[in-house]
Amino acid sequence: MHMSRRLEHIQTLAFSVNRAMHEDFQENLRIDPQTKKIFLDCVDLMRQVQKQFNLAHKASDAGAFAAAQLLITINYNYVLKAMPALPIDEQARHKLIGDVVALALKA
């Protein structure tokens, strides 16, 4: 929940940059090196979470990648106003996102 809340805040503050990089990807199928680095840093963070919560025996590297993708994409699409079915209530929304990310970490 904490990571989701922080990421939404960051994505809201840097919305125009995130939107520009997303549009560049959609139009040119090009991923900005900074975007790639941010994603891989998030994957590394997810690996650390797996270790901290002793999920290593249940989890895989694919789970860390999936969790990072879900965390980033769900929050970005919410900030983009493309996920209107997510709870408006911040606590409920980030709990839901956190639950989904936690499931992915165990994959």
C-alpha angles and dihedrals in degrees: 000000000000093000091047093050092048093046092050089052092050093046091049092051093047095036098131093050092047091047092049092050090047092051091048089054093048094048101037104018086234123139115210111236090234090054090051091049092049091051094048090047088054090050089053089051090052090051089054090051089051090053095044093053094041094245093136092101091050100033138070137203087254087061091056091051092046092048092050091048093049094046094050099039099045093048094044092050091048091051088047087056089240096121104059093155092067114100114275089212105094095215093050093044095051092044089054092047090045091052091051092048091048090054091050091051089061094052 
